Amino acid sequence: MSRRIESRRPVSARLSSRLLPCLLAVAAAGMLLTGMNLSGITLAEERPAPPSLPEPVQPAAPVVNGTPAADAPRIQLAILLDTSGSMQGLINQARTQLWKIVNELATTRQDGKLPRLEVALYEYGKSTIPQAEGYLRQIAPLTQDLDLISAELFALTTNGGEEYCGQVIGAATTGLQWTTGERDLRLIFIAGNEGFDQGSVDYHETCKAAIEKGITVSTIYCGTEGDAISAGWKEGARLADGSYISIDQNQAVAAIETPFDQELAKLSSSLNGTYVAFGRKAERGRALARQSAQDRLSLEAAPAAAAERAKFKASGQYRASRDLVDAVKNGTVELKKLDRKELPEELQKLDDKELSATLKKKETERAALQKQIQELSQKRDSFLAAARAKEAEKTGKETFDSALLRAVREQATRQGYKVPAQP
């Protein structure tokens, strides 16, 4: 099957600081939709297939405690998913590939700084949402709590409806708290399979409005490259300086199991024990339950998804809702002002010194587990690189994800982003 990616790079110096609209759209598509057949992938130049057995990569020093600084640039990504009846395959891909996309974004640096990552989620095209609301809804605002995004993805259902692309792009442009920083990257990407011009809201206007606010719009068309419907999806991306990609959303993911998946899942579960939820009792229960539920759902969906989730949990980007360890470390909570009723019962009788020591112990345990996960993830990445290269040798072509990610890294380098070497 042919494969194709079309991109348009920013056309003015004003847009250069938003770094890689192409990068994020392609990465997002690759991570969320990896394993699907594209109608063709066209890179800037032909390159030889990678060797079947790449040289082992020496793991970089793990950045266990690396977290975005207060003045860190922000990467804001809004995901707009068609949840009409024919899009179940797309939803399944999003569920299993979320952690892969955020891991890729977490490797980027701008001027040596780790960016702060925020993700939002919309659904559109569902008949159970009132027509007056455009058959669309905001599921989650821009947030660093990616356990929330994962939970909402697993809760999504499909139901036939009208797909108003222009309206949902407009809703995301005006309904989210986008930054205005010159160094920040603001990206919308929308996936679906119906005409891009449906509904009363003109996508030409909403795409132009997005780019005027410094938000690029990239489009993922779930259909055949070159058909009549695809033209609108291409035009939408062109108007907002984004990327256009066509995919087969029902193509099954070719999951590669590795010898490290099981141990990564265990370490991920152990990592949960280093989090101390605070707040009202119901809030504490929900926070801990959601964290463990996303571990379980990712593992049930695919061992690879659970491994990618473990890798992200070991990064400085991961945020667990209501975690006192991070809250104290980051200075957002002072123990002397904390109502002891907001603590788990076993900690309520501790004085400030004892509680501080307990939290410090949890922090140390977490760092040790994160280091183990990072080291295992490095080995897993090398194993996957060898397996994918072998598969590419059989077919004479690179695999979908390896081709996309290689293109992403090259574009990132050209635009000034620093991306660590990949295995």
Buried (B, 14 or more C-beta within 10 A) or exposed (E): EEBBBBBBBBEEEEBBBBBBBBBBBBBBBBBBBBBBBBBEBBBEEEEEBBEBEBEEBEBEEBBBEEBBEEEBBBBBBBBBBBBBBBBBBBBBBBBBBBBBBBBBBBBBBBEEBBBBBBBBBBBBBBBEBEEEEBBBBBBBBBBBBBBBBBBEBBEBEBBBBBBBBBBBBBBBBEBBEBBEBEBBBBBBBBBBBBBBBBBEBEBBEBBEBBBEEBBBBBBBBBBBBEEEBBBBBBBBBBBBBBBBBBBBBBBEBEEBEBEBBBBBBEBBBBBBEBBBBBBEEEBBEBBBEBBEBBBEBBBEBBBBBBBBBBBBBBBBBBBBBBBBBBBBBEEEBEBEEBEBEBBEEEBEEBEEEEBBEBBEEBBEBBBBBBBBBBBBBBBBBBBBBBBBBEBBBEEEBBBBBBBBBBBBBBBBEEBEBEBEEBB
